[in-house]
Amino acid sequence: MNHVIAESLGWAATAVFVGSYFFERPSILRRVQMVGALLWISYGVTINSSPVIVANVLVFSAAAWTMLRKGRAQP
């Protein structure tokens, strides 16, 4: 069962990652990147892979920081 969950998370994360290339609005792109990163983090936890987890924590953090920074810059 764990294998099925891991495979499903991996495929979902891949789909979200590829789908993110179709968004032109930066705010939506960052949100989709964050969702994809969360899926990859879940996948990394499921397969017990520190590099996958850390890489996607960094991606999630960068997307969140950029989104917050851009949000504050708007009047």
HTML snippet that shows the backbone in 3Dmol.js (N, CA, C, O; Angstrom):
<script src="https://3Dmol.org/build/3Dmol-min.js"></script>
<div id="view" style="width:600px;height:400px;position:relative"></div>
<script>
const pdb = `
ATOM      1  N   MET A   1       0.828  -1.207   0.000  1.00  0.00           N
ATOM      2  CA  MET A   1       0.000   0.000   0.000  1.00  0.00           C
ATOM      3  C   MET A   1       0.869   1.267   0.000  1.00  0.00           C
ATOM      4  O   MET A   1       0.552   2.237  -0.689  1.00  0.00           O
ATOM      5  N   ASN A   2       1.958   1.257   0.768  1.00  0.00           N
ATOM      6  CA  ASN A   2       2.845   2.415   0.830  1.00  0.00           C
ATOM      7  C   ASN A   2       3.425   2.733  -0.549  1.00  0.00           C
ATOM      8  O   ASN A   2       3.611   3.898  -0.901  1.00  0.00           O
ATOM      9  N   HIS A   3       3.707   1.689  -1.320  1.00  0.00           N
ATOM     10  CA  HIS A   3       4.236   1.869  -2.673  1.00  0.00           C
ATOM     11  C   HIS A   3       3.211   2.588  -3.563  1.00  0.00           C
ATOM     12  O   HIS A   3       3.579   3.455  -4.356  1.00  0.00           O
ATOM     13  N   VAL A   4       1.963   2.240  -3.435  1.00  0.00           N
ATOM     14  CA  VAL A   4       0.898   2.873  -4.227  1.00  0.00           C
ATOM     15  C   VAL A   4       0.769   4.348  -3.857  1.00  0.00           C
ATOM     16  O   VAL A   4       0.607   5.201  -4.730  1.00  0.00           O
ATOM     17  N   ILE A   5       0.841   4.641  -2.578  1.00  0.00           N
ATOM     18  CA  ILE A   5       0.760   6.035  -2.121  1.00  0.00           C
ATOM     19  C   ILE A   5       1.946   6.835  -2.657  1.00  0.00           C
ATOM     20  O   ILE A   5       1.780   7.947  -3.159  1.00  0.00           O
ATOM     21  N   ALA A   6       3.135   6.260  -2.546  1.00  0.00           N
ATOM     22  CA  ALA A   6       4.333   6.948  -3.026  1.00  0.00           C
ATOM     23  C   ALA A   6       4.240   7.206  -4.525  1.00  0.00           C
ATOM     24  O   ALA A   6       4.535   8.309  -4.984  1.00  0.00           O
ATOM     25  N   GLU A   7       3.835   6.204  -5.283  1.00  0.00           N
ATOM     26  CA  GLU A   7       3.696   6.363  -6.733  1.00  0.00           C
ATOM     27  C   GLU A   7       2.669   7.447  -7.062  1.00  0.00           C
ATOM     28  O   GLU A   7       2.900   8.277  -7.942  1.00  0.00           O
ATOM     29  N   SER A   8       1.556   7.441  -6.368  1.00  0.00           N
ATOM     30  CA  SER A   8       0.504   8.435  -6.614  1.00  0.00           C
ATOM     31  C   SER A   8       0.991   9.844  -6.310  1.00  0.00           C
ATOM     32  O   SER A   8       0.739  10.768  -7.084  1.00  0.00           O
ATOM     33  N   LEU A   9       1.683  10.015  -5.195  1.00  0.00           N
ATOM     34  CA  LEU A   9       2.231  11.325  -4.843  1.00  0.00           C
ATOM     35  C   LEU A   9       3.250  11.787  -5.875  1.00  0.00           C
ATOM     36  O   LEU A   9       3.254  12.950  -6.277  1.00  0.00           O
ATOM     37  N   GLY A  10       4.100  10.882  -6.295  1.00  0.00           N
ATOM     38  CA  GLY A  10       5.107  11.228  -7.290  1.00  0.00           C
ATOM     39  C   GLY A  10       4.498  11.659  -8.613  1.00  0.00           C
ATOM     40  O   GLY A  10       4.934  12.644  -9.210  1.00  0.00           O
ATOM     41  N   TRP A  11       3.487  10.922  -9.073  1.00  0.00           N
ATOM     42  CA  TRP A  11       2.826  11.282 -10.333  1.00  0.00           C
ATOM     43  C   TRP A  11       2.046  12.587 -10.199  1.00  0.00           C
ATOM     44  O   TRP A  11       2.041  13.404 -11.120  1.00  0.00           O
ATOM     45  N   ALA A  12       1.388  12.788  -9.058  1.00  0.00           N
ATOM     46  CA  ALA A  12       0.648  14.035  -8.845  1.00  0.00           C
ATOM     47  C   ALA A  12       1.607  15.226  -8.810  1.00  0.00           C
ATOM     48  O   ALA A  12       1.329  16.269  -9.402  1.00  0.00           O
ATOM     49  N   ALA A  13       2.721  15.067  -8.123  1.00  0.00           N
ATOM     50  CA  ALA A  13       3.718  16.137  -8.053  1.00  0.00           C
ATOM     51  C   ALA A  13       4.271  16.444  -9.447  1.00  0.00           C
ATOM     52  O   ALA A  13       4.480  17.607  -9.793  1.00  0.00           O
ATOM     53  N   THR A  14       4.502  15.420 -10.229  1.00  0.00           N
ATOM     54  CA  THR A  14       4.991  15.608 -11.596  1.00  0.00           C
ATOM     55  C   THR A  14       3.969  16.367 -12.430  1.00  0.00           C
ATOM     56  O   THR A  14       4.332  17.279 -13.174  1.00  0.00           O
ATOM     57  N   ALA A  15       2.705  16.003 -12.315  1.00  0.00           N
ATOM     58  CA  ALA A  15       1.646  16.669 -13.077  1.00  0.00           C
ATOM     59  C   ALA A  15       1.534  18.143 -12.697  1.00  0.00           C
ATOM     60  O   ALA A  15       1.397  19.001 -13.569  1.00  0.00           O
ATOM     61  N   VAL A  16       1.591  18.439 -11.404  1.00  0.00           N
ATOM     62  CA  VAL A  16       1.502  19.832 -10.954  1.00  0.00           C
ATOM     63  C   VAL A  16       2.723  20.611 -11.437  1.00  0.00           C
ATOM     64  O   VAL A  16       2.592  21.748 -11.891  1.00  0.00           O
ATOM     65  N   PHE A  17       3.904  20.011 -11.342  1.00  0.00           N
ATOM     66  CA  PHE A  17       5.131  20.664 -11.789  1.00  0.00           C
ATOM     67  C   PHE A  17       5.055  21.002 -13.277  1.00  0.00           C
ATOM     68  O   PHE A  17       5.359  22.129 -13.668  1.00  0.00           O
ATOM     69  N   VAL A  18       4.660  20.057 -14.097  1.00  0.00           N
ATOM     70  CA  VAL A  18       4.546  20.293 -15.537  1.00  0.00           C
ATOM     71  C   VAL A  18       3.447  21.313 -15.806  1.00  0.00           C
ATOM     72  O   VAL A  18       3.615  22.204 -16.638  1.00  0.00           O
ATOM     73  N   GLY A  19       2.334  21.187 -15.112  1.00  0.00           N
ATOM     74  CA  GLY A  19       1.229  22.123 -15.296  1.00  0.00           C
ATOM     75  C   GLY A  19       1.584  23.553 -14.948  1.00  0.00           C
ATOM     76  O   GLY A  19       0.997  24.488 -15.493  1.00  0.00           O
ATOM     77  N   SER A  20       2.533  23.735 -14.050  1.00  0.00           N
ATOM     78  CA  SER A  20       2.907  25.090 -13.633  1.00  0.00           C
ATOM     79  C   SER A  20       3.473  25.912 -14.787  1.00  0.00           C
ATOM     80  O   SER A  20       3.446  27.142 -14.739  1.00  0.00           O
ATOM     81  N   TYR A  21       3.980  25.255 -15.813  1.00  0.00           N
ATOM     82  CA  TYR A  21       4.530  25.980 -16.960  1.00  0.00           C
ATOM     83  C   TYR A  21       3.454  26.665 -17.800  1.00  0.00           C
ATOM     84  O   TYR A  21       3.779  27.485 -18.658  1.00  0.00           O
ATOM     85  N   PHE A  22       2.197  26.348 -17.572  1.00  0.00           N
ATOM     86  CA  PHE A  22       1.117  26.928 -18.351  1.00  0.00           C
ATOM     87  C   PHE A  22       0.496  28.171 -17.704  1.00  0.00           C
ATOM     88  O   PHE A  22      -0.418  28.769 -18.271  1.00  0.00           O
ATOM     89  N   PHE A  23       0.980  28.559 -16.532  1.00  0.00           N
ATOM     90  CA  PHE A  23       0.451  29.732 -15.842  1.00  0.00           C
ATOM     91  C   PHE A  23       1.342  30.927 -16.117  1.00  0.00           C
ATOM     92  O   PHE A  23       2.558  30.868 -15.933  1.00  0.00           O
ATOM     93  N   GLU A  24       0.723  32.014 -16.559  1.00  0.00           N
ATOM     94  CA  GLU A  24       1.480  33.218 -16.883  1.00  0.00           C
ATOM     95  C   GLU A  24       1.478  34.230 -15.736  1.00  0.00           C
ATOM     96  O   GLU A  24       2.445  34.972 -15.564  1.00  0.00           O
ATOM     97  N   ARG A  25       0.406  34.263 -14.957  1.00  0.00           N
ATOM     98  CA  ARG A  25       0.360  35.215 -13.840  1.00  0.00           C
ATOM     99  C   ARG A  25       1.295  34.748 -12.738  1.00  0.00           C
ATOM    100  O   ARG A  25       1.161  33.625 -12.252  1.00  0.00           O
ATOM    101  N   PRO A  26       2.240  35.587 -12.336  1.00  0.00           N
ATOM    102  CA  PRO A  26       3.215  35.186 -11.322  1.00  0.00           C
ATOM    103  C   PRO A  26       2.591  34.721 -10.008  1.00  0.00           C
ATOM    104  O   PRO A  26       3.098  33.787  -9.387  1.00  0.00           O
ATOM    105  N   SER A  27       1.512  35.349  -9.579  1.00  0.00           N
ATOM    106  CA  SER A  27       0.904  34.952  -8.300  1.00  0.00           C
ATOM    107  C   SER A  27       0.347  33.534  -8.365  1.00  0.00           C
ATOM    108  O   SER A  27       0.475  32.768  -7.410  1.00  0.00           O
ATOM    109  N   ILE A  28      -0.267  33.188  -9.483  1.00  0.00           N
ATOM    110  CA  ILE A  28      -0.808  31.832  -9.643  1.00  0.00           C
ATOM    111  C   ILE A  28       0.334  30.839  -9.804  1.00  0.00           C
ATOM    112  O   ILE A  28       0.291  29.741  -9.249  1.00  0.00           O
ATOM    113  N   LEU A  29       1.349  31.222 -10.560  1.00  0.00           N
ATOM    114  CA  LEU A  29       2.510  30.358 -10.753  1.00  0.00           C
ATOM    115  C   LEU A  29       3.140  29.995  -9.418  1.00  0.00           C
ATOM    116  O   LEU A  29       3.457  28.830  -9.182  1.00  0.00           O
ATOM    117  N   ARG A  30       3.324  30.976  -8.544  1.00  0.00           N
ATOM    118  CA  ARG A  30       3.926  30.699  -7.232  1.00  0.00           C
ATOM    119  C   ARG A  30       3.045  29.782  -6.389  1.00  0.00           C
ATOM    120  O   ARG A  30       3.548  28.897  -5.696  1.00  0.00           O
ATOM    121  N   ARG A  31       1.743  29.994  -6.447  1.00  0.00           N
ATOM    122  CA  ARG A  31       0.838  29.108  -5.693  1.00  0.00           C
ATOM    123  C   ARG A  31       0.927  27.667  -6.193  1.00  0.00           C
ATOM    124  O   ARG A  31       0.964  26.724  -5.403  1.00  0.00           O
ATOM    125  N   VAL A  32       0.961  27.514  -7.503  1.00  0.00           N
ATOM    126  CA  VAL A  32       1.062  26.169  -8.076  1.00  0.00           C
ATOM    127  C   VAL A  32       2.412  25.553  -7.719  1.00  0.00           C
ATOM    128  O   VAL A  32       2.491  24.363  -7.413  1.00  0.00           O
ATOM    129  N   GLN A  33       3.475  26.358  -7.759  1.00  0.00           N
ATOM    130  CA  GLN A  33       4.790  25.860  -7.347  1.00  0.00           C
ATOM    131  C   GLN A  33       4.769  25.393  -5.892  1.00  0.00           C
ATOM    132  O   GLN A  33       5.376  24.377  -5.554  1.00  0.00           O
ATOM    133  N   MET A  34       4.083  26.124  -5.049  1.00  0.00           N
ATOM    134  CA  MET A  34       4.003  25.752  -3.638  1.00  0.00           C
ATOM    135  C   MET A  34       3.240  24.444  -3.463  1.00  0.00           C
ATOM    136  O   MET A  34       3.645  23.595  -2.669  1.00  0.00           O
ATOM    137  N   VAL A  35       2.143  24.273  -4.192  1.00  0.00           N
ATOM    138  CA  VAL A  35       1.382  23.016  -4.123  1.00  0.00           C
ATOM    139  C   VAL A  35       2.250  21.860  -4.612  1.00  0.00           C
ATOM    140  O   VAL A  35       2.287  20.797  -3.994  1.00  0.00           O
ATOM    141  N   GLY A  36       2.948  22.076  -5.727  1.00  0.00           N
ATOM    142  CA  GLY A  36       3.840  21.045  -6.244  1.00  0.00           C
ATOM    143  C   GLY A  36       4.929  20.685  -5.245  1.00  0.00           C
ATOM    144  O   GLY A  36       5.232  19.509  -5.048  1.00  0.00           O
ATOM    145  N   ALA A  37       5.515  21.693  -4.618  1.00  0.00           N
ATOM    146  CA  ALA A  37       6.563  21.447  -3.623  1.00  0.00           C
ATOM    147  C   ALA A  37       6.017  20.655  -2.441  1.00  0.00           C
ATOM    148  O   ALA A  37       6.688  19.758  -1.929  1.00  0.00           O
ATOM    149  N   LEU A  38       4.802  20.982  -2.006  1.00  0.00           N
ATOM    150  CA  LEU A  38       4.202  20.223  -0.901  1.00  0.00           C
ATOM    151  C   LEU A  38       3.977  18.763  -1.283  1.00  0.00           C
ATOM    152  O   LEU A  38       4.175  17.864  -0.466  1.00  0.00           O
ATOM    153  N   LEU A  39       3.566  18.534  -2.520  1.00  0.00           N
ATOM    154  CA  LEU A  39       3.400  17.157  -2.991  1.00  0.00           C
ATOM    155  C   LEU A  39       4.746  16.432  -3.030  1.00  0.00           C
ATOM    156  O   LEU A  39       4.849  15.273  -2.626  1.00  0.00           O
ATOM    157  N   TRP A  40       5.783  17.131  -3.522  1.00  0.00           N
ATOM    158  CA  TRP A  40       7.116  16.514  -3.554  1.00  0.00           C
ATOM    159  C   TRP A  40       7.643  16.251  -2.147  1.00  0.00           C
ATOM    160  O   TRP A  40       8.300  15.237  -1.914  1.00  0.00           O
ATOM    161  N   ILE A  41       7.365  17.151  -1.213  1.00  0.00           N
ATOM    162  CA  ILE A  41       7.773  16.930   0.179  1.00  0.00           C
ATOM    163  C   ILE A  41       7.079  15.693   0.724  1.00  0.00           C
ATOM    164  O   ILE A  41       7.708  14.860   1.378  1.00  0.00           O
ATOM    165  N   SER A  42       5.793  15.572   0.458  1.00  0.00           N
ATOM    166  CA  SER A  42       5.050  14.387   0.903  1.00  0.00           C
ATOM    167  C   SER A  42       5.629  13.121   0.285  1.00  0.00           C
ATOM    168  O   SER A  42       5.759  12.094   0.952  1.00  0.00           O
ATOM    169  N   TYR A  43       5.971  13.204  -0.981  1.00  0.00           N
ATOM    170  CA  TYR A  43       6.599  12.072  -1.666  1.00  0.00           C
ATOM    171  C   TYR A  43       7.936  11.728  -1.004  1.00  0.00           C
ATOM    172  O   TYR A  43       8.224  10.560  -0.740  1.00  0.00           O
ATOM    173  N   GLY A  44       8.740  12.746  -0.740  1.00  0.00           N
ATOM    174  CA  GLY A  44      10.036  12.528  -0.096  1.00  0.00           C
ATOM    175  C   GLY A  44       9.909  11.893   1.275  1.00  0.00           C
ATOM    176  O   GLY A  44      10.698  11.021   1.639  1.00  0.00           O
ATOM    177  N   VAL A  45       8.914  12.330   2.037  1.00  0.00           N
ATOM    178  CA  VAL A  45       8.674  11.738   3.356  1.00  0.00           C
ATOM    179  C   VAL A  45       8.255  10.275   3.199  1.00  0.00           C
ATOM    180  O   VAL A  45       8.707   9.406   3.945  1.00  0.00           O
ATOM    181  N   THR A  46       7.393  10.018   2.231  1.00  0.00           N
ATOM    182  CA  THR A  46       6.896   8.655   2.010  1.00  0.00           C
ATOM    183  C   THR A  46       8.023   7.694   1.632  1.00  0.00           C
ATOM    184  O   THR A  46       8.045   6.551   2.088  1.00  0.00           O
ATOM    185  N   ILE A  47       8.959   8.158   0.800  1.00  0.00           N
ATOM    186  CA  ILE A  47      10.057   7.282   0.389  1.00  0.00           C
ATOM    187  C   ILE A  47      11.305   7.471   1.245  1.00  0.00           C
ATOM    188  O   ILE A  47      12.334   6.841   1.000  1.00  0.00           O
ATOM    189  N   ASN A  48      11.210   8.345   2.258  1.00  0.00           N
ATOM    190  CA  ASN A  48      12.309   8.591   3.189  1.00  0.00           C
ATOM    191  C   ASN A  48      13.562   9.103   2.464  1.00  0.00           C
ATOM    192  O   ASN A  48      14.651   8.546   2.605  1.00  0.00           O
ATOM    193  N   SER A  49      13.377  10.187   1.679  1.00  0.00           N
ATOM    194  CA  SER A  49      14.469  10.756   0.900  1.00  0.00           C
ATOM    195  C   SER A  49      14.735  12.203   1.314  1.00  0.00           C
ATOM    196  O   SER A  49      14.014  13.119   0.917  1.00  0.00           O
ATOM    197  N   SER A  50      15.768  12.389   2.105  1.00  0.00           N
ATOM    198  CA  SER A  50      16.121  13.732   2.579  1.00  0.00           C
ATOM    199  C   SER A  50      16.385  14.725   1.447  1.00  0.00           C
ATOM    200  O   SER A  50      15.922  15.862   1.531  1.00  0.00           O
ATOM    201  N   PRO A  51      17.114  14.343   0.386  1.00  0.00           N
ATOM    202  CA  PRO A  51      17.351  15.328  -0.682  1.00  0.00           C
ATOM    203  C   PRO A  51      16.058  15.836  -1.327  1.00  0.00           C
ATOM    204  O   PRO A  51      15.954  17.022  -1.639  1.00  0.00           O
ATOM    205  N   VAL A  52      15.086  14.966  -1.528  1.00  0.00           N
ATOM    206  CA  VAL A  52      13.806  15.379  -2.113  1.00  0.00           C
ATOM    207  C   VAL A  52      13.088  16.329  -1.154  1.00  0.00           C
ATOM    208  O   VAL A  52      12.527  17.340  -1.577  1.00  0.00           O
ATOM    209  N   ILE A  53      13.107  16.005   0.115  1.00  0.00           N
ATOM    210  CA  ILE A  53      12.437  16.838   1.118  1.00  0.00           C
ATOM    211  C   ILE A  53      13.086  18.214   1.192  1.00  0.00           C
ATOM    212  O   ILE A  53      12.400  19.231   1.092  1.00  0.00           O
ATOM    213  N   VAL A  54      14.403  18.252   1.365  1.00  0.00           N
ATOM    214  CA  VAL A  54      15.115  19.528   1.537  1.00  0.00           C
ATOM    215  C   VAL A  54      14.989  20.394   0.287  1.00  0.00           C
ATOM    216  O   VAL A  54      14.729  21.592   0.392  1.00  0.00           O
ATOM    217  N   ALA A  55      15.171  19.805  -0.890  1.00  0.00           N
ATOM    218  CA  ALA A  55      15.075  20.580  -2.128  1.00  0.00           C
ATOM    219  C   ALA A  55      13.713  21.247  -2.248  1.00  0.00           C
ATOM    220  O   ALA A  55      13.617  22.399  -2.672  1.00  0.00           O
ATOM    221  N   ASN A  56      12.676  20.536  -1.882  1.00  0.00           N
ATOM    222  CA  ASN A  56      11.332  21.086  -2.047  1.00  0.00           C
ATOM    223  C   ASN A  56      10.900  21.983  -0.907  1.00  0.00           C
ATOM    224  O   ASN A  56      10.027  22.831  -1.093  1.00  0.00           O
ATOM    225  N   VAL A  57      11.483  21.822   0.256  1.00  0.00           N
ATOM    226  CA  VAL A  57      11.287  22.817   1.322  1.00  0.00           C
ATOM    227  C   VAL A  57      11.880  24.146   0.855  1.00  0.00           C
ATOM    228  O   VAL A  57      11.303  25.207   1.098  1.00  0.00           O
ATOM    229  N   LEU A  58      13.028  24.087   0.186  1.00  0.00           N
ATOM    230  CA  LEU A  58      13.642  25.307  -0.350  1.00  0.00           C
ATOM    231  C   LEU A  58      12.786  25.924  -1.453  1.00  0.00           C
ATOM    232  O   LEU A  58      12.609  27.142  -1.487  1.00  0.00           O
ATOM    233  N   VAL A  59      12.256  25.104  -2.350  1.00  0.00           N
ATOM    234  CA  VAL A  59      11.381  25.602  -3.418  1.00  0.00           C
ATOM    235  C   VAL A  59      10.128  26.242  -2.818  1.00  0.00           C
ATOM    236  O   VAL A  59       9.737  27.340  -3.211  1.00  0.00           O
ATOM    237  N   PHE A  60       9.503  25.547  -1.864  1.00  0.00           N
ATOM    238  CA  PHE A  60       8.310  26.082  -1.214  1.00  0.00           C
ATOM    239  C   PHE A  60       8.627  27.413  -0.531  1.00  0.00           C
ATOM    240  O   PHE A  60       7.878  28.380  -0.670  1.00  0.00           O
ATOM    241  N   SER A  61       9.732  27.460   0.202  1.00  0.00           N
ATOM    242  CA  SER A  61      10.115  28.678   0.919  1.00  0.00           C
ATOM    243  C   SER A  61      10.375  29.835  -0.032  1.00  0.00           C
ATOM    244  O   SER A  61       9.947  30.960   0.229  1.00  0.00           O
ATOM    245  N   ALA A  62      11.075  29.571  -1.135  1.00  0.00           N
ATOM    246  CA  ALA A  62      11.361  30.628  -2.107  1.00  0.00           C
ATOM    247  C   ALA A  62      10.075  31.153  -2.743  1.00  0.00           C
ATOM    248  O   ALA A  62       9.911  32.362  -2.910  1.00  0.00           O
ATOM    249  N   ALA A  63       9.182  30.261  -3.090  1.00  0.00           N
ATOM    250  CA  ALA A  63       7.909  30.687  -3.694  1.00  0.00           C
ATOM    251  C   ALA A  63       7.079  31.491  -2.696  1.00  0.00           C
ATOM    252  O   ALA A  63       6.494  32.513  -3.054  1.00  0.00           O
ATOM    253  N   ALA A  64       7.027  31.033  -1.449  1.00  0.00           N
ATOM    254  CA  ALA A  64       6.257  31.747  -0.420  1.00  0.00           C
ATOM    255  C   ALA A  64       6.871  33.110  -0.138  1.00  0.00           C
ATOM    256  O   ALA A  64       6.155  34.106  -0.039  1.00  0.00           O
ATOM    257  N   TRP A  65       8.186  33.161  -0.008  1.00  0.00           N
ATOM    258  CA  TRP A  65       8.869  34.425   0.276  1.00  0.00           C
ATOM    259  C   TRP A  65       8.637  35.415  -0.856  1.00  0.00           C
ATOM    260  O   TRP A  65       8.351  36.587  -0.610  1.00  0.00           O
ATOM    261  N   THR A  66       8.758  34.947  -2.100  1.00  0.00           N
ATOM    262  CA  THR A  66       8.549  35.813  -3.252  1.00  0.00           C
ATOM    263  C   THR A  66       7.114  36.311  -3.297  1.00  0.00           C
ATOM    264  O   THR A  66       6.869  37.480  -3.593  1.00  0.00           O
ATOM    265  N   MET A  67       6.171  35.435  -3.006  1.00  0.00           N
ATOM    266  CA  MET A  67       4.764  35.824  -3.019  1.00  0.00           C
ATOM    267  C   MET A  67       4.488  36.880  -1.942  1.00  0.00           C
ATOM    268  O   MET A  67       3.802  37.869  -2.199  1.00  0.00           O
ATOM    269  N   LEU A  68       5.019  36.668  -0.754  1.00  0.00           N
ATOM    270  CA  LEU A  68       4.826  37.642   0.324  1.00  0.00           C
ATOM    271  C   LEU A  68       5.514  38.967   0.016  1.00  0.00           C
ATOM    272  O   LEU A  68       4.958  40.033   0.277  1.00  0.00           O
ATOM    273  N   ARG A  69       6.701  38.903  -0.528  1.00  0.00           N
ATOM    274  CA  ARG A  69       7.445  40.113  -0.861  1.00  0.00           C
ATOM    275  C   ARG A  69       6.724  40.896  -1.938  1.00  0.00           C
ATOM    276  O   ARG A  69       6.615  42.117  -1.832  1.00  0.00           O
ATOM    277  N   LYS A  70       6.229  40.233  -2.972  1.00  0.00           N
ATOM    278  CA  LYS A  70       5.498  40.902  -4.049  1.00  0.00           C
ATOM    279  C   LYS A  70       4.179  41.477  -3.526  1.00  0.00           C
ATOM    280  O   LYS A  70       3.750  42.545  -3.963  1.00  0.00           O
ATOM    281  N   GLY A  71       3.541  40.775  -2.599  1.00  0.00           N
ATOM    282  CA  GLY A  71       2.278  41.235  -2.031  1.00  0.00           C
ATOM    283  C   GLY A  71       2.437  42.529  -1.255  1.00  0.00           C
ATOM    284  O   GLY A  71       1.556  43.388  -1.287  1.00  0.00           O
ATOM    285  N   ARG A  72       3.559  42.673  -0.558  1.00  0.00           N
ATOM    286  CA  ARG A  72       3.819  43.892   0.220  1.00  0.00           C
ATOM    287  C   ARG A  72       4.178  45.069  -0.672  1.00  0.00           C
ATOM    288  O   ARG A  72       3.937  46.218  -0.302  1.00  0.00           O
ATOM    289  N   ALA A  73       4.750  44.801  -1.843  1.00  0.00           N
ATOM    290  CA  ALA A  73       5.189  45.869  -2.739  1.00  0.00           C
ATOM    291  C   ALA A  73       4.032  46.528  -3.470  1.00  0.00           C
ATOM    292  O   ALA A  73       4.180  47.646  -3.963  1.00  0.00           O
ATOM    293  N   GLN A  74       2.877  45.861  -3.555  1.00  0.00           N
ATOM    294  CA  GLN A  74       1.740  46.427  -4.268  1.00  0.00           C
ATOM    295  C   GLN A  74       1.024  47.432  -3.399  1.00  0.00           C
ATOM    296  O   GLN A  74       0.867  47.215  -2.197  1.00  0.00           O
ATOM    297  N   PRO A  75       0.574  48.561  -4.006  1.00  0.00           N
ATOM    298  CA  PRO A  75      -0.120  49.602  -3.214  1.00  0.00           C
ATOM    299  C   PRO A  75      -1.507  49.183  -2.778  1.00  0.00           C
ATOM    300  O   PRO A  75      -2.202  49.948  -2.111  1.00  0.00           O
TER     301      PRO A  75
END
`;
const viewer = $3Dmol.createViewer("view");
viewer.addModel(pdb, "pdb");
viewer.setStyle({}, {cartoon: {color: "spectrum"}});
viewer.zoomTo();
viewer.render();
</script>
